[in-house]
Amino acid sequence: QVQLVESGGGLVQTGGSLRLSCAASGRTFSSYTMAWFRRAPGKEREFVAVIAGSGFGTSYANSVRGRFTISRDNDKNTMYLQMNSLEPEDTAVYYCAAAPSSRTNVRDMRDYDYWGQGTQVTVSS
């Protein structure tokens, strides 16, 4: 069992930055592929970014590539999402998720076994 807790959300103006954190407890953190997803009002949950268990290997949604950076610190059992140049379209509840490293459809939320409760990010125009 893995417990995930997100933090760092809030209200920011267009062009601003936020850093989200996802603290994990439970089994060996480095054995899990970790990802961020988000759900905007009235929309389906969508993939944002993913990072391999080792930290070497990342992938991003086209909408955030170049603005967001995913990282992890396995010694601290924590994953991060640095979000820069935020836009109103980034407004959503952001969720972190964990999947065993053997899973391959890392952009598909159905591959993830564990989820945090979500943290709200609101970008004002």
C-alpha positions as a printed Julia matrix, in Angstrom:
125×3 Matrix{Float64}:
   0.0    0.0     0.0
   1.2    3.51   -0.88
  -0.22   6.7     0.54
   0.17   9.89   -1.47
  -0.36  13.44   -0.24
  -0.15  16.46   -2.53
   0.6   19.99   -1.44
   1.59  23.32   -2.94
  -1.51  24.3    -4.84
  -3.0   27.76   -4.69
  -4.04  30.88   -6.55
  -1.56  32.52   -8.92
  -1.74  35.1   -11.7
  -1.11  34.34  -15.35
   2.61  33.96  -15.94
   3.29  32.98  -12.36
   4.81  29.82  -10.91
   3.94  27.14   -8.41
   5.67  24.01   -7.19
   3.57  21.02   -6.27
   4.84  18.26   -4.01
   3.68  14.69   -3.58
   4.83  12.94   -0.43
   4.67   9.16   -0.46
   4.67   6.66    2.35
   4.49   2.93    2.38
   6.44   0.63    0.16
   9.69   1.38   -1.71
   9.18   4.69   -3.44
  11.83   4.15   -6.11
  10.06   1.06   -7.4
   7.14   3.16   -8.6
   6.63   5.19  -11.72
   5.12   8.47  -10.58
   2.91  10.85  -12.5
   0.84  13.97  -12.31
  -2.65  14.18  -13.74
  -5.15  17.01  -13.61
  -8.87  17.55  -13.97
 -10.17  20.91  -15.07
 -13.78  21.93  -14.37
 -16.13  20.06  -16.68
 -13.36  17.99  -18.24
 -11.96  14.51  -17.94
  -8.85  13.8   -15.91
  -5.79  14.15  -18.16
  -2.16  13.21  -18.12
   0.36  15.96  -17.3
   3.78  14.39  -16.71
   5.46  11.16  -15.66
   8.83  10.2   -14.21
  10.5    6.81  -13.98
  11.36   5.24  -10.64
  15.03   6.02  -11.04
  14.29   9.62  -11.95
  15.98   9.12  -15.31
  13.19   9.33  -17.83
  10.4   11.83  -18.07
   7.55  12.59  -20.42
   5.12  15.48  -20.7
   1.81  16.34  -22.23
   2.2   18.67  -25.2
   0.24  21.37  -23.4
   2.8   21.68  -20.6
   6.08  20.72  -22.24
   8.64  23.49  -21.81
   6.72  25.08  -18.93
   6.45  22.27  -16.37
   9.23  20.12  -14.92
   8.68  16.86  -13.08
  11.28  15.57  -10.65
  11.63  13.28   -7.66
  13.84  12.78   -4.64
  13.83   9.11   -3.74
  15.68   9.76   -0.49
  12.78  11.95    0.62
  10.02   9.84   -0.95
   8.77  12.95   -2.69
   7.88  13.93   -6.23
   7.6   17.49   -7.51
   6.02  19.44  -10.33
   7.53  22.84  -11.03
   5.01  24.85  -13.01
   6.14  28.03  -14.74
   4.44  30.44  -17.12
   1.08  29.35  -15.82
  -2.0   30.02  -17.92
  -5.69  30.11  -17.0
  -6.04  26.84  -18.94
  -3.84  25.2   -16.29
  -6.55  25.71  -13.68
  -7.44  22.27  -12.36
  -7.19  19.87   -9.48
  -3.79  18.21   -9.73
  -3.35  14.62   -8.62
  -0.24  12.56   -8.12
  -0.33   8.87   -8.87
   1.89   5.82   -8.49
   2.19   2.72  -10.62
   4.48  -0.31  -10.39
   7.45   0.24  -12.67
   6.45  -2.78  -14.76
   3.43  -0.92  -16.15
   4.0    0.51  -19.62
   1.01   2.72  -20.44
   2.37   5.51  -18.29
   0.08   8.16  -19.79
  -3.05   6.12  -19.03
  -4.56   6.74  -15.61
  -5.89   3.17  -15.57
  -2.32   1.95  -15.06
  -2.02   3.73  -11.73
  -2.9    1.95   -8.51
  -2.49   4.75   -6.0
  -3.75   8.32   -6.01
  -3.5   11.36   -3.82
  -6.49  13.46   -2.81
  -5.62  16.3    -5.17
  -4.57  19.9    -4.78
  -6.3   22.86   -6.43
  -4.38  25.14   -8.77
  -6.15  28.28   -9.92
  -4.61  30.66  -12.44
  -6.28  34.04  -12.74
  -6.21  36.07  -15.93
